[in-house]
Each structure stands twice: as C-alpha cells, then as structure tokens.
Amino acid sequence: MNWYRTLRSVLLGSALSALLAACQTPRPVDGEVVVPDSQASHVRFELPEAWGGEVRCGAQGCFLGAIEHENNKVVVYRLQGRTVRLLDRQPVAYHPDSAVWLSDNLLGAAVEEGGAIDIFRLEGERLMRVHKIHVGFSPRDVILLQAQEGHFRLLATPYEGTEVAWLDWYEDNRAAAQVQRTVLCRTPWHPTRVSRVPNAQGGGIAVACLDDKSVIYVPGMDATAQAVVLARFSSIPRQVRPSPTGRWLYIALETGGRNARVHMETGELQWISAPPTGFVSVAALSDDLVLWGDSQQIFLQRLGAAGNVLEARKLVSSGFSTSLQLLDLDKDGHQDLVVLNSAGKEADVFYGPLWELAQPVMP
C-alpha cells in the first residue's frame, strides 16, 4: 500500500473524527425520521467511516445501502423527499469496504476478512443475509455489471494486489456461484462502467490503478479481454468516472496540482487545474461541469473545450469525501449529490441545483 495514501488516511481519520464529534446532528435510531427542514438544501446524517455505498431508486422509493467500515456494519437508509430514515444495520466480518445494489431488494457488500461478497435481501425494513461469495482476496470494491432474470454478474477488485474476480451468481442458487480470477494491474480501485472506449465499438470497464499510476480499461465485460492503458501519471490516480454522455472520463489525482480527463472517442488527454493537495473522488454533472471530492469539500468546475477552468465553486462536506453519487432524489428535475465520507461520522446530501447552491471560489 502506498505510504502517502496510508498516512493521509490515518491522519485525516483521526483529525476529522475529533473535529466532527463536536458538531453532531441528532442521531437517528430505528424508526426515527430525520427532518431538519423540508426546504433544507443540505442534510447530514449519521454514517461513520462510510467507505462505500450506493443509492438505488425503484418502485418502493430510494434506498442507500452503505457500510460502516470501522463498526463492521452494513446499513440501509430510506431517502424520501428531503428526509432520511435509518431502516436497518447488520454486522459483518472485519472491515467491509463497499456496497452495491444488485436489484431493488438485493444488496452486496465487499468484506475484507474472509475475502467475500456478502449478499443481503431487504425484506420489509430489515436486511437478511442470503449468500456469501468467496473471491479469494480481500475485496475493496464490488460493482454490478449485468442483471437479468435473477442472474447477476459482478466485478470485485482488491484492497491491494493485482487480482480481480468476475462473479456470476443466481438469486435462487440453482447453480454454485462462479468465480473467475484474472490479473489486471497493481491496486485497481473503484472500477466503473463506461459506454465508450477510444477507437473501438461499445463500452467496457475503466479503473484507476493506484500503484501503477495508470488508468486502464477492459473492453466489454469480458474477463478474457486484454486491458488497455488510457493514460499514465506521475501522481496517484484515485478514482475515474465518466461524464453523463460518456464523452469524457474524469480522473481524480491525489497530488500534483492538476486532475485530468480523457476523450473516450479519440483518447485525447487534457489536464485540469486543481489545488496542490489534489482530490480523491469525482462525478460529472455534464460533459463540462465536474465535481471533485476531498477533505470537507466538494469542488465544482465549469470547463472549456480544452479543459481550462472557466469558473469554480465549492460545497462544504462533513468529512473525507471519497464517494460522490448524482441522482434526483426529490424528483424536482435537479440532480442531487450524495456524499459518503470515509473519514468522519456523517454523510451528506446536497439538493440541487448544485451549481447555484455552491459558493463561488475566489481565483
């Protein structure tokens, strides 16, 4: 594990936990609804050391499935309008790292100890563990690749190492879960699906390789496909995410005073000005409006055609913001932002329009 990444995480975790303990909002308990203000544009709620998670909106509403890394728990919240309510919290083995919805009521959690993906079913307002898929290493991330008629194809990537696992699991367990391990790169974190790849038809999977200091993609969702290097860097690429149209792949770099984006048709690499401390997460509102996450801030940038910064704004978050997700939670036509903080005791929801909500940053 890279020494800078480890030291930074330890120091930020200690400092933020002490700072945020002094300014906690009331903690939700089972059945309690958190309603700070029906018109609130920023809602905070208890979710300590949330290393990963995902909101999914379906017929029954919007639900956040997430993990509490240090508490060794998987949790589910209901997000309705501008309120947040805790439904359930279940224990898992030592250090869960991420969670992903497989369907409206199936949630998978990557758990380091035992090297497994724990699968839970949300029954009413309670989580019930229904299966465990052993992947052969300590998983950092798990993402859903395909879901069809009770058959789920997943990709699990490691906390450290080079192996990834391609998983096939049937909800009714009519066949044993299939696990195919392949070598990808050194420390592939936070893989994401992309709809385009340069100079080729179709999409694939893109991922930041922390210890290789590169960004790669795998064409299609084929475990046997050869990975292709999109770009190499002198700084650590922490996370990659596509813009809504798939035209750009945005790359958050930990240090160096700049981030990057790759044109996903031509392969062109553009540099984007950033603070020297860099960023650890990214999400794009549009092709040229991007959000970057770091310690207690979300940085918004409007970009020109060459990646030049036209204007910048900022939102203040509640911790070390390593997971950003955009979706319209309150159905008002504006994208909202869910922020999970891997260091700190709370998560954030910012209700759009986000650019108008953010404060201008002086040049």
PyMOL commands that set and color helices and strands:
alter all, ss='L'
color gray80, all
select helices_A, chain A and resi 3-21+354-357
alter helices_A, ss='H'
color red, helices_A
select strands_A, chain A and resi 33-34+42-46+53-58+61-68+73-80+83-91+96-101+106-111+116-123+126-134+139-148+151-158+163-170+178-183+188-194+204-209+214-219+228-232+237-242+248-253+258-263+269-273+281-286+289-294+297-303+309-315+320-327+336-343+346-350+359-360
alter strands_A, ss='S'
color yellow, strands_A
deselect
rebuild
show_as cartoon
